[in-house]
C-alpha cells in the first residue's frame, strides 16, 4: 500500500481536483473458525484500506467520485484512477455545497495494547460455555476480534485519527427432536468484551432452537384478536432506522419525509436521540464521512418530531446553521410497561424483515415466535405479520428491558397493537 504522503502528493498533482477527502483504515484482527467445538482455523489478519473522495467544483456545481487505493497501486496507476474519477465527477454534477471547514481535529488514539488471540480465545470459551445440551449444539462458529485505526484527511485542513474495537460472532445453533434437526442463525457484535453476555446470548439462541424444533402452526393454536406483538433485534433496528432516516436533511429536502418538526409520531411519549458514540454499539464514531465532529441531537422528543439531522450536502441545501453530520447511533428512552402477565406474541426471528418506507408497510415471514397464552409460552412458526409503521407507531409501547445492538440502544421490545397475523 502506498504511504499516506505519497497518496496526498498524487492527489495534489492533479490540478483538476478541487477538493478531496482521504480515509485510511488499518485493521488488525484474529479470526477463529470452529466446526462443532473443534477449532479448524486460527488466523491473524492485517489489512490497510484507503479511499479517496474526489471533488470537482465551480461556483454553481460540484461533482464527486470515489477512488479505492489497493496494494497494487503505485503513483502511475493511482494517477490514472484519479483522472477517471475527475471525468466521472464532471458528469455527476449537483448544486454547489461547501465542504466542512477545519474546526477541532479528533485525536482519539487510546494506545491500548490488546492481545487479540487471548481475547478471541476467551470469546470462544464464553460461546461454548453455553454448549451444554444433549439434544442441542452449536454446529459452526466464526469469531472475529478486530481493532481499527482510522485516519481522515481533507483538503479543508481536517485531520482526524481514532481507534476502535469490535467483537463479532456468527454461529449456527442446532436442535434435534429425534425426527429432524432445526437450525437458527445468530449474529452478535459488540465494542466491548462482555463474556457473560456472550454466554447468555448463545444460551438464549440454543433454547430458541429448541423452541423451533417444537414449534406449532396457527392451525393448531388460535390467537386472540388485538394481541400485543413484540418485535426485537433486526426488525427493531429496521423500524428505528426508518424513523431516523425520515428526519434527515436528505428526506426533508427531497420531500420524502412523513414527519415534519412538531408532528406527533406517537401518543405514548418517547425520546429518540442520534448520538456519535454509545458504549457497546459498534457503529459508534466521533466524526462522519465528511469529517464533521459529531454531537448528539434529539430528533424525537416526547413522541413528537423535534429536529432534523444529516450530512453536509443536504444540510447546506436546507441552509441549516448548525449541520449535525451523519450521526450513526440511535438511543431511545421511554417508560416501559409491564406485559409479561398479559397474553402477547414475541417475534423472535424473521426469515427476512421487510420495510417499505414510502407506504409504511412492514412485516415479514416469521421463522419463530413465542405466544404467551396467559400461563405458558407456545413456540409458533410458519406465518407472517404485517402493518403500517406510521399508523402502528401512534400507540406503540415499550418494554422495561433494554438491549444494545450495532447502532441502537433502548427498549428490548417495541410493543404493537392491531398487527395483522396470517
C-alpha positions as CSV (number, residue, x, y, z in Angstrom):
1,X,0.0,0.0,0.0
2,X,1.3,3.5,-0.9
3,X,2.1,5.7,2.1
4,X,-0.2,8.5,3.1
5,X,2.1,11.3,2.0
6,X,2.5,9.6,-1.4
7,X,-1.3,9.4,-1.9
8,X,-1.8,13.0,-0.9
9,X,1.0,14.1,-3.2
10,X,-0.6,12.2,-6.1
11,X,-3.9,13.9,-5.4
12,X,-2.4,17.4,-5.3
13,X,-0.6,16.7,-8.5
14,X,-3.9,16.5,-10.3
15,X,-4.9,20.2,-10.8
16,X,-8.4,19.3,-11.9
17,X,-9.3,18.1,-8.4
18,X,-10.9,21.0,-6.5
19,X,-11.0,19.2,-3.1
20,X,-10.5,15.7,-1.7
21,X,-11.2,13.6,1.4
22,X,-8.9,10.7,2.2
23,X,-9.9,7.9,4.5
24,X,-7.3,5.2,5.6
25,X,-8.1,2.3,7.8
26,X,-5.7,-0.1,9.4
27,X,-7.3,-3.3,10.6
28,X,-5.7,-6.0,12.9
29,X,-7.9,-9.0,13.6
30,X,-7.8,-12.5,14.9
31,X,-10.3,-14.9,13.3
32,X,-11.3,-18.3,14.7
33,X,-13.4,-20.9,12.8
34,X,-15.0,-23.8,14.5
35,X,-16.8,-26.9,13.3
36,X,-18.9,-28.1,16.3
37,X,-16.5,-27.3,19.2
38,X,-13.3,-28.1,17.2
39,X,-11.1,-25.3,16.1
40,X,-10.4,-25.6,12.4
41,X,-8.6,-22.3,11.7
42,X,-6.9,-19.7,13.8
43,X,-5.9,-16.8,11.5
44,X,-4.3,-13.4,12.1
45,X,-5.2,-10.8,9.5
46,X,-3.7,-7.3,9.0
47,X,-5.1,-5.1,6.2
48,X,-4.9,-1.5,5.1
49,X,-7.6,0.1,3.0
50,X,-7.7,3.6,1.6
51,X,-10.5,5.5,-0.1
52,X,-10.4,8.9,-1.8
53,X,-13.4,11.1,-2.5
54,X,-12.6,13.4,-5.4
55,X,-14.4,16.7,-5.8
56,X,-14.6,18.9,-8.9
57,X,-16.4,22.1,-8.3
58,X,-17.2,25.6,-9.8
59,X,-19.3,28.4,-8.3
60,X,-22.6,26.7,-9.2
61,X,-22.0,23.0,-9.2
62,X,-20.0,20.2,-7.5
63,X,-19.4,16.7,-8.6
64,X,-17.7,13.8,-6.7
65,X,-16.4,10.3,-7.4
66,X,-14.7,7.7,-5.2
67,X,-11.3,6.0,-5.7
68,X,-10.2,2.9,-3.9
69,X,-6.4,2.6,-3.4
70,X,-5.2,-1.0,-3.5
71,X,-1.9,-2.6,-2.6
72,X,-1.1,-3.0,-6.3
73,X,-1.3,0.8,-6.9
74,X,1.7,3.0,-7.5
75,X,2.0,6.6,-8.5
76,X,1.2,5.9,-12.1
77,X,-1.8,3.7,-11.6
78,X,-3.3,6.0,-8.9
79,X,-2.8,9.0,-11.2
80,X,-4.8,7.1,-13.9
81,X,-7.6,6.3,-11.4
82,X,-7.8,9.9,-10.3
83,X,-8.1,11.1,-13.9
84,X,-11.0,8.7,-14.4
85,X,-12.6,9.9,-11.1
86,X,-12.3,13.5,-12.3
87,X,-14.2,12.6,-15.5
88,X,-16.9,10.8,-13.6
89,X,-17.2,13.8,-11.1
90,X,-17.7,16.2,-14.0
91,X,-20.5,14.0,-15.3
92,X,-22.3,13.8,-12.0
93,X,-22.9,17.4,-11.0
94,X,-25.0,18.6,-8.2
95,X,-25.9,22.0,-6.9
96,X,-22.9,23.5,-5.2
97,X,-22.4,23.0,-1.5
98,X,-19.3,23.8,0.6
99,X,-17.3,21.0,2.3
100,X,-16.8,21.2,6.1
101,X,-14.0,23.5,7.2
102,X,-11.5,22.7,9.9
103,X,-12.7,23.0,13.5
104,X,-11.2,20.7,16.1
105,X,-9.2,17.7,14.9
106,X,-10.0,14.5,16.7
107,X,-7.1,12.6,18.2
108,X,-8.8,9.6,19.7
109,X,-6.0,7.1,19.7
110,X,-6.2,5.2,23.0
111,X,-3.0,3.4,22.6
112,X,-4.5,0.3,24.3
113,X,-2.4,-2.9,23.7
114,X,-4.7,-5.9,23.3
115,X,-3.8,-9.5,22.9
116,X,-6.4,-10.3,20.2
117,X,-5.6,-14.0,20.3
118,X,-6.2,-14.1,24.0
119,X,-9.5,-12.2,23.7
120,X,-10.6,-14.4,20.9
121,X,-9.9,-17.5,23.0
122,X,-11.9,-16.0,25.9
123,X,-14.8,-15.3,23.5
124,X,-14.7,-18.9,22.2
125,X,-14.7,-20.2,25.8
126,X,-17.7,-18.0,26.6
127,X,-19.6,-19.3,23.5
128,X,-19.0,-23.0,24.3
129,X,-19.8,-22.5,28.0
130,X,-23.4,-22.4,26.8
131,X,-23.0,-25.6,24.7
132,X,-24.4,-27.9,27.5
133,X,-27.5,-29.5,26.0
134,X,-27.9,-33.2,24.9
135,X,-30.2,-32.5,22.0
136,X,-28.9,-29.1,21.1
137,X,-25.4,-28.0,19.9
138,X,-23.5,-25.3,18.0
139,X,-22.9,-26.6,14.5
140,X,-20.4,-24.0,13.5
141,X,-18.9,-20.8,14.9
142,X,-16.9,-17.9,13.5
143,X,-15.3,-15.4,15.8
144,X,-13.7,-12.1,14.7
145,X,-11.9,-9.9,17.2
146,X,-10.7,-6.7,15.5
147,X,-9.1,-3.4,16.3
148,X,-9.0,-0.5,13.9
149,X,-7.1,2.7,13.4
150,X,-8.9,5.2,11.1
151,X,-7.5,8.4,9.7
152,X,-9.4,11.1,7.9
153,X,-7.6,13.9,5.9
154,X,-9.3,16.5,3.8
155,X,-8.2,19.4,1.6
156,X,-10.0,21.8,4.0
157,X,-7.5,21.1,6.8
158,X,-9.4,18.5,8.7
159,X,-7.2,15.7,10.1
160,X,-8.8,13.1,12.4
161,X,-7.4,9.9,13.9
162,X,-9.3,7.3,16.0
163,X,-9.1,3.8,17.4
164,X,-11.9,1.3,17.7
165,X,-12.5,-2.3,18.7
166,X,-15.1,-4.9,17.7
167,X,-16.1,-8.4,18.5
168,X,-18.3,-10.3,16.0
169,X,-19.7,-13.8,16.4
170,X,-21.6,-15.9,13.9
171,X,-22.9,-19.3,14.9
172,X,-25.4,-21.9,13.8
173,X,-27.3,-23.4,16.7
174,X,-29.0,-26.7,16.0
175,X,-31.6,-28.8,17.9
176,X,-32.8,-32.3,17.2
177,X,-36.3,-33.5,18.2
178,X,-35.3,-37.1,17.1
179,X,-37.3,-36.8,13.9
180,X,-35.3,-33.9,12.3
181,X,-32.9,-31.2,13.0
182,X,-33.7,-27.5,13.1
183,X,-31.2,-24.6,12.7
184,X,-31.3,-21.0,13.6
185,X,-28.7,-18.2,12.9
186,X,-27.1,-16.0,15.5
187,X,-25.0,-12.9,14.8
188,X,-23.6,-11.0,17.8
189,X,-21.4,-7.9,17.8
190,X,-20.2,-5.5,20.5
191,X,-17.5,-2.9,21.0
192,X,-16.6,-4.3,24.4
193,X,-15.7,-7.8,25.6
194,X,-18.6,-8.9,27.9
195,X,-18.1,-12.6,28.2
196,X,-21.0,-13.2,30.5
197,X,-23.3,-11.5,28.0
198,X,-21.9,-13.7,25.2
199,X,-22.7,-16.9,27.1
200,X,-26.2,-15.6,27.8
201,X,-26.8,-14.7,24.2
202,X,-25.7,-18.1,22.9
203,X,-27.7,-19.9,25.6
204,X,-30.8,-18.0,24.6
205,X,-30.4,-18.9,20.9
206,X,-29.9,-22.5,21.7
207,X,-33.1,-22.5,23.7
208,X,-34.8,-20.8,20.8
209,X,-33.6,-23.6,18.5
210,X,-35.3,-26.0,20.9
211,X,-38.5,-24.0,20.6
212,X,-38.1,-24.0,16.8
213,X,-38.0,-27.8,16.9
214,X,-41.2,-27.9,18.8
215,X,-43.0,-25.0,17.1
216,X,-46.6,-25.3,16.1
217,X,-48.6,-23.6,13.4
218,X,-51.6,-21.2,13.5
219,X,-53.8,-24.1,12.5
220,X,-53.0,-25.7,15.9
221,X,-53.2,-22.5,18.0
222,X,-55.9,-19.9,18.0
223,X,-54.7,-16.5,18.7
224,X,-56.9,-13.8,20.3
225,X,-57.8,-10.6,18.5
226,X,-55.9,-7.4,19.3
227,X,-53.0,-9.4,20.6
228,X,-49.9,-7.4,21.6
229,X,-47.0,-8.1,19.2
230,X,-43.4,-7.6,20.5
231,X,-40.5,-7.1,18.0
232,X,-36.8,-7.1,18.7
233,X,-33.3,-7.2,17.2
234,X,-33.2,-6.9,13.4
235,X,-36.8,-5.7,13.0
236,X,-36.4,-3.2,15.8
237,X,-33.3,-1.7,14.0
238,X,-35.3,-1.6,10.8
239,X,-38.1,0.4,12.4
240,X,-35.9,2.8,14.3
241,X,-33.7,3.2,11.2
242,X,-36.8,4.2,9.2
243,X,-37.9,6.7,11.7
244,X,-34.5,8.3,12.0
245,X,-34.0,8.5,8.2
246,X,-37.3,10.2,7.9
247,X,-36.0,13.1,9.8
248,X,-32.7,13.5,7.8
249,X,-31.9,16.6,5.8
250,X,-32.0,14.5,2.7
251,X,-35.5,13.2,3.1
252,X,-36.8,16.7,4.0
253,X,-35.1,18.3,1.0
254,X,-36.3,15.6,-1.3
255,X,-39.8,15.9,0.2
256,X,-39.7,12.2,1.1
257,X,-40.4,12.8,4.8
258,X,-43.6,11.6,6.5
259,X,-42.9,13.8,9.6
260,X,-42.0,17.4,10.0
261,X,-40.9,19.2,13.2
262,X,-43.6,19.2,15.9
263,X,-45.6,16.4,14.2
264,X,-46.8,13.7,16.6
265,X,-45.2,10.3,15.9
266,X,-46.7,8.6,19.0
267,X,-49.2,9.3,21.6
268,X,-47.0,7.4,24.0
269,X,-44.1,9.7,24.7
270,X,-40.5,8.6,23.8
271,X,-37.3,10.3,23.1
272,X,-35.0,9.4,20.1
273,X,-31.5,10.9,20.2
274,X,-29.0,10.4,17.5
275,X,-25.5,10.0,19.0
276,X,-21.9,9.7,17.9
277,X,-20.9,7.1,20.5
278,X,-22.8,4.7,22.7
279,X,-20.8,2.1,24.6
280,X,-21.3,-1.3,23.1
281,X,-22.6,0.0,19.7
282,X,-20.1,-0.9,17.0
283,X,-21.4,1.7,14.6
284,X,-20.1,4.5,17.0
285,X,-17.8,7.1,15.6
286,X,-16.8,10.7,16.6
287,X,-16.8,12.2,13.1
288,X,-18.6,11.4,9.9
289,X,-17.7,10.7,6.3
290,X,-17.0,14.4,5.6
291,X,-15.0,15.0,8.8
292,X,-17.7,16.8,10.8
293,X,-17.2,16.3,14.5
294,X,-20.4,14.9,15.8
295,X,-22.6,16.0,18.7
296,X,-25.8,14.3,19.9
297,X,-29.1,15.6,18.6
298,X,-32.6,14.7,20.0
299,X,-34.7,14.3,16.9
300,X,-37.8,13.0,18.7
301,X,-38.9,14.5,22.0
302,X,-41.9,13.2,24.0
303,X,-43.2,11.4,20.9
304,X,-43.0,14.4,18.6
305,X,-40.6,15.2,15.8
306,X,-38.1,17.7,17.3
307,X,-35.2,18.3,14.9
308,X,-33.6,17.2,11.6
309,X,-30.1,15.9,11.2
310,X,-27.8,14.7,8.4
311,X,-24.8,15.2,6.2
312,X,-23.1,18.3,4.9
313,X,-24.6,18.3,1.4
314,X,-28.3,18.3,2.2
315,X,-27.8,20.4,5.4
316,X,-26.3,23.1,3.2
317,X,-29.2,22.8,0.7
318,X,-31.6,23.4,3.6
319,X,-29.4,26.3,4.8
320,X,-29.1,24.8,8.3
321,X,-26.9,26.9,10.5
322,X,-25.7,24.0,12.7
323,X,-25.3,20.9,10.5
324,X,-25.1,17.8,12.7
325,X,-23.3,15.5,10.4
326,X,-24.3,11.8,9.8
327,X,-24.9,10.6,13.3
328,X,-24.5,6.8,13.4
329,X,-26.3,5.6,16.6
330,X,-29.9,5.8,17.9
331,X,-30.7,5.9,21.6
332,X,-34.4,5.5,22.6
333,X,-35.7,6.4,26.0
334,X,-39.2,5.6,27.1
335,X,-41.2,4.4,30.0
336,X,-41.5,0.7,29.9
337,X,-44.8,-1.2,30.6
338,X,-45.5,-4.5,32.3
339,X,-46.6,-7.1,29.7
340,X,-45.4,-10.5,30.9
341,X,-48.7,-11.4,32.7
342,X,-50.9,-10.5,29.6
343,X,-51.3,-12.5,26.5
344,X,-48.7,-11.5,23.9
345,X,-46.7,-12.7,21.0
346,X,-42.9,-12.2,20.8
347,X,-41.4,-12.4,17.3
348,X,-38.0,-13.9,17.8
349,X,-36.7,-14.3,14.2
350,X,-37.9,-13.3,10.8
351,X,-36.9,-15.0,7.6
352,X,-36.3,-11.5,6.2
353,X,-37.7,-8.4,7.9
354,X,-39.3,-6.0,5.4
355,X,-40.0,-2.3,5.3
356,X,-41.3,-0.1,2.5
357,X,-40.6,3.4,3.7
358,X,-42.9,5.2,1.2
359,X,-46.0,3.2,2.0
360,X,-45.1,2.3,5.6
361,X,-45.7,-1.4,5.1
362,X,-43.6,-3.5,7.4
363,X,-43.5,-7.2,8.4
364,X,-42.4,-10.4,7.0
365,X,-42.4,-14.2,7.3
366,X,-41.8,-15.4,10.9
367,X,-39.4,-18.2,11.4
368,X,-40.0,-18.4,15.2
369,X,-42.3,-16.7,17.6
370,X,-43.4,-17.4,21.2
371,X,-47.1,-16.9,22.2
372,X,-47.8,-16.4,25.8
373,X,-51.4,-17.7,26.4
374,X,-51.6,-16.4,30.0
375,X,-49.9,-19.4,31.5
376,X,-47.1,-20.6,29.3
377,X,-45.2,-19.8,26.1
378,X,-46.0,-21.8,23.0
379,X,-43.5,-21.7,20.1
380,X,-45.0,-20.9,16.7
381,X,-43.7,-20.8,13.1
382,X,-45.0,-20.6,9.5
383,X,-46.9,-17.4,9.5
384,X,-46.5,-13.7,8.7
385,X,-47.2,-10.4,10.3
386,X,-47.8,-7.0,8.6
387,X,-48.8,-3.5,9.4
388,X,-48.2,0.2,8.6
389,X,-45.4,1.6,10.6
390,X,-46.6,5.2,10.6
391,X,-50.0,4.1,11.9
392,X,-48.6,1.5,14.3
393,X,-46.2,4.0,15.9
394,X,-49.2,6.1,17.1
395,X,-49.8,3.8,20.0
396,X,-46.6,1.9,20.3
397,X,-45.4,0.8,23.8
398,X,-42.1,-0.2,25.1
399,X,-40.5,-2.8,27.3
400,X,-38.6,-2.1,30.5
401,X,-35.8,-4.5,29.4
402,X,-33.1,-2.9,27.2
403,X,-30.8,-4.1,24.6
404,X,-27.7,-2.7,22.8
405,X,-27.3,-3.5,19.1
406,X,-25.0,-2.4,16.4
407,X,-26.4,1.1,16.1
408,X,-29.2,1.1,18.7
409,X,-29.6,1.3,22.4
410,X,-33.0,1.3,24.1
411,X,-36.0,-0.9,24.9
412,X,-35.5,-4.5,24.0
413,X,-39.0,-4.7,22.6
414,X,-41.3,-2.4,20.7
415,X,-44.9,-3.5,21.6
416,X,-47.6,-3.0,18.9
417,X,-51.3,-3.4,18.6
418,X,-53.5,-4.0,15.6
419,X,-50.9,-6.1,13.7
420,X,-52.2,-8.4,11.0
421,X,-51.2,-12.0,11.7
422,X,-51.8,-14.5,8.9
